[in-house]
Amino acid sequence: MQNAAPTPAPVNPFTALTKYAQFDGRSRRSEFWLWVLISSVISSILSCIDPVLPSIWSLAVLIPTWAVFCRRMHDTGRSGWNWLWLLVPIAGAIILLVFECQDSQPGYNKYGANPKGIGNEE
């Protein structure tokens, strides 16, 4: 009987804040997209209160957002420097969206073990 792949632990939606400035390692898609969702919802709520508050929120979470993005790129086997694609109008954002939606590289890569646990067996 084959061993089933390990079931990954549920993602804490605030992992991006607990790993505030941790740029090394890997982040699953769910961790990244949960952070994007939560950050966007908080920004939307703050914009209803005062138009300046979303800018303050964006500055406050700039480092954890950048860190979770870098870890997400690491999970797909890419460098965190891929954020520079944003300098290319429109096409750069589309390229990054495609990268962010791709599945994790199975097993280990130069950034560490697969956070899902898939392919980490030796």
Order of alpha helices (4+ residues) and beta strands (2+ residues): alpha-alpha-alpha-alpha-alpha
